[in-house]
Amino acid sequence: MSTVLQFQSFSEASLPRTRPVETPPQRRIRIASRALTLLFTGLFGLFAFIMAAGIALMLFYHGGLIRIGPDGCYIGGGPANSVAFGSLPLIHRLVYIVVVLVRYVPVLMLFGYLRQLFGLYSRGQVFSPGAGIAFSRIGGWLCAYALSPLACHTVLSITGYELDKAWLHMASIQAFILGLLVFVIGQVMQVGREIEEDWQGFV
């Protein structure tokens, strides 16, 4: 009958497991990230409420305070070539509700993933896999936000439902370029994390 004894190494048995000491810069990042998490949580809820209220007005309001024309939408008045949004047929209003969703759901998702990213930072997970994924998705939604006006303009012009023809803005081009940069940085973060994990496993 054989007996198997397991011994701990000197380093495992004698050295206490201590939590890494938080440096002042790390503490500042954690506190700032916690504040930004609260900010983006509030912005996410506020923007979701504004979107829901706007869609309800587009669907049920029939007054003349909301108008739409070739240069955009107007609240409280508009040029002579604009029309009251409530006077449009129901199908036309439904089409523009879909346009609102396509245009502004990316903004809502941006707030959601920014909240997730800074939530990870506030817990000290700066270079974690989750942070890299959140970073990439922020870049992807920025690109979606930049391309949504072109997509809506193309579909509306083909179907004949287009009233607002002002769709090409410099801000969209800037958002697309920034989105690509953020997406690539997120991918680099994920690859770097995988390389680090492989190196640690090899050692």
C-alpha positions in Angstrom: 0.0 0.0 0.0 1.5 3.3 -1.1 1.0 6.7 0.6 1.0 9.9 -1.4 1.9 13.0 0.4 1.4 16.5 -1.0 3.7 19.3 0.1 3.3 23.0 -0.5 6.3 24.8 -1.8 8.1 27.2 0.5 6.8 30.2 -1.4 3.1 29.0 -1.2 3.2 28.0 2.4 5.1 30.9 3.9 4.1 34.0 1.9 0.8 35.5 2.8 -1.6 36.4 0.0 -1.9 40.2 0.0 -4.0 42.5 -2.1 -2.0 44.7 -4.4 -1.6 48.2 -3.1 -3.6 50.7 -5.0 -1.5 53.6 -6.3 -2.8 57.2 -6.3 -3.2 57.3 -10.1 -5.1 54.0 -10.0 -7.4 55.4 -7.3 -8.0 58.6 -9.3 -8.9 56.5 -12.4 -11.3 54.3 -10.3 -13.1 57.3 -8.8 -13.3 59.2 -12.1 -14.6 56.0 -13.8 -17.2 55.6 -11.1 -18.5 59.1 -11.7 -18.5 58.6 -15.5 -20.4 55.3 -15.0 -23.1 57.3 -13.1 -23.1 60.0 -15.9 -23.6 57.5 -18.7 -26.2 55.6 -16.8 -28.1 58.9 -16.4 -27.6 59.8 -20.1 -28.8 56.3 -21.2 -32.0 56.6 -19.2 -32.6 60.2 -20.3 -32.0 59.5 -23.9 -34.2 56.4 -23.8 -37.0 58.6 -22.3 -36.6 61.3 -24.9 -36.7 58.7 -27.7 -39.9 57.2 -26.3 -41.5 60.6 -25.8 -40.6 61.6 -29.4 -42.0 58.5 -30.9 -45.2 58.9 -29.0 -45.5 62.5 -30.3 -44.8 61.4 -33.8 -47.5 58.8 -33.6 -50.3 60.6 -31.7 -49.7 64.3 -31.9 -51.6 66.0 -34.7 -50.9 69.7 -34.0 -48.7 72.1 -35.9 -45.9 72.6 -33.5 -43.8 69.8 -35.1 -43.0 70.4 -38.7 -40.7 68.8 -41.3 -39.2 70.1 -44.5 -36.3 69.6 -46.9 -33.8 71.1 -44.5 -34.8 69.1 -41.4 -37.4 69.1 -38.5 -38.7 72.1 -36.7 -40.4 72.6 -33.3 -42.6 75.6 -32.8 -42.6 76.8 -36.4 -40.9 76.3 -39.7 -40.4 77.7 -43.2 -43.1 77.9 -45.8 -41.9 74.7 -47.5 -42.3 72.6 -44.3 -45.5 70.7 -43.4 -47.0 69.7 -40.0 -45.7 66.3 -39.1 -49.1 65.3 -37.7 -50.8 66.0 -41.1 -48.8 63.2 -42.8 -50.6 59.9 -43.5 -50.1 57.2 -40.8 -47.8 55.1 -43.0 -45.6 58.1 -43.6 -45.3 58.8 -39.9 -44.5 55.1 -39.2 -41.7 55.2 -41.8 -40.2 58.2 -40.0 -40.5 56.5 -36.6 -38.4 53.7 -38.1 -36.0 56.3 -39.3 -35.7 57.7 -35.8 -34.9 54.3 -34.4 -32.3 53.6 -37.1 -30.7 57.1 -36.5 -30.7 57.2 -32.7 -30.6 53.6 -31.4 -26.8 53.7 -32.1 -26.5 56.7 -29.7 -28.4 54.8 -27.0 -26.1 51.8 -27.5 -23.1 54.1 -27.2 -24.2 55.3 -23.8 -24.9 51.8 -22.8 -21.4 50.5 -23.7 -19.7 53.6 -22.3 -21.4 52.8 -19.0 -20.2 49.2 -19.2 -16.6 50.3 -20.1 -16.3 52.8 -17.2 -18.0 50.3 -14.9 -15.2 47.9 -15.6 -12.6 50.6 -15.1 -14.1 51.5 -11.7 -13.6 47.9 -10.6 -9.9 48.0 -11.7 -10.5 46.0 -14.9 -8.7 48.3 -17.3 -7.1 45.8 -19.6 -9.6 43.0 -19.2 -11.1 41.1 -22.1 -14.4 42.8 -21.3 -12.9 46.2 -21.6 -11.5 45.4 -25.1 -14.8 44.1 -26.2 -16.7 47.1 -24.9 -14.1 49.4 -26.6 -14.7 47.6 -30.0 -18.4 47.8 -29.7 -18.3 51.5 -28.9 -16.3 52.0 -32.2 -18.8 49.8 -34.1 -21.8 51.8 -32.9 -20.0 55.1 -33.7 -19.6 53.8 -37.2 -23.3 52.8 -37.3 -24.3 56.2 -36.1 -22.2 57.8 -38.8 -23.6 55.6 -41.6 -27.3 55.7 -40.5 -28.2 59.0 -42.3 -26.9 57.7 -45.6 -28.8 54.4 -45.1 -32.0 56.3 -44.3 -31.6 58.7 -47.2 -31.1 55.9 -49.7 -34.1 53.9 -48.6 -36.4 57.0 -48.3 -35.4 58.4 -51.7 -36.0 55.0 -53.4 -39.4 54.6 -51.7 -40.5 58.2 -52.2 -41.1 58.9 -48.5 -38.2 61.4 -48.1 -39.0 64.8 -46.9 -35.9 65.8 -44.9 -33.1 65.8 -47.5 -30.4 67.2 -45.2 -28.5 64.0 -44.5 -24.8 64.6 -45.3 -23.0 66.3 -42.4 -19.3 66.7 -41.5 -20.1 65.4 -38.1 -21.0 62.0 -39.6 -17.7 61.7 -41.4 -15.8 62.6 -38.2 -17.9 60.1 -36.2 -17.1 57.4 -38.8 -13.3 58.0 -38.7 -13.4 58.1 -34.9 -15.4 55.0 -34.7 -12.9 53.1 -36.9 -10.1 54.2 -34.7 -11.9 53.2 -31.5 -12.8 49.8 -33.0 -9.2 49.1 -34.0 -7.9 50.1 -30.6 -10.4 47.7 -29.0 -9.2 44.9 -31.3 -5.6 45.7 -30.4 -6.5 45.5 -26.7 -8.1 42.1 -27.1 -5.1 40.7 -29.1 -2.7 42.2 -26.5 -4.5 40.5 -23.7 -4.5 37.2 -25.5 -0.7 37.5 -26.1 -0.2 38.3 -22.4 -2.3 35.3 -21.3 -0.4 33.0 -23.7 3.0 34.3 -22.4 1.9 33.8 -18.8 0.8 30.3 -19.5 4.1 29.6 -21.3 6.2 30.9 -18.3 
